[in-house]
């Protein structure tokens, strides 16, 4: 693709460095629909491939995010990836990742200190050990110990930002106020709250609300009937926004006029 068609430089890059995970969370896509969580062949990105990517892409980045559906700390060479990242990133650039916290031991966190991590987010749904075990298969009390040490380390400047991220559903809504108090008690400065996205019909009853409006659903269905490729250009490049065939999709035309 020519430079004239790419008027924007990439400043933030998210990389799924591994598809492996030691949890099977009730709200996670990898737990539903396929045998992703248990099937053989889970893979981690080779450090040499990561280094090639870093050499080519990292010098212009402001931020690199090292996680996807897998647990990033399952990568056997995670510290090497941090070293490579810091080698090729600009001095001001941020490194961050999200983890389930099980492998974020005090010793491992201390080993990450030289790489100047900007933010670590821990997925955590309740101050109740029993509730976490029911929502996150693989959870153990050591996660709580690791979170406490993370808060202690943060107060000493490593990493610069920390937070807990929770997925709220009918299963743990009643724990939300307790979770806020828990964050206050241990010195966790931020709590991100997101809704449960129902990947299956069985999950629909657990969702607190439907995030898609009826109007949006009707528009998307009209597009789906004639092929999703209609939207691809506008999704990839804002330059092509006008390429949507509004004669074929009058609902889209209506929305663009609003």
Secondary structure, DSSP 8 states (H G I E B T S, - for coil): --GGG--S---EEE---B---S-EETT-GGGSSSSTTT-S---B--HHHHHHHHHHHGGG-SEEE--SSS-GGGSTTHHHHHHHHHHHS-TT-EEEEEE-STT--HHHHHHTGGG---EEEEE---S-HHHHHHHEET--THHHHHHHHHHHHHHTTSSSEEEEEEEE-TTTGGGHHHHHHHHHHHT---EEEEE---SSHHHHTT-SS-SS-HHHHHHHHHHHHH-THHHHHHHH-GGGGGGS-TTT-HHHHHHHH-
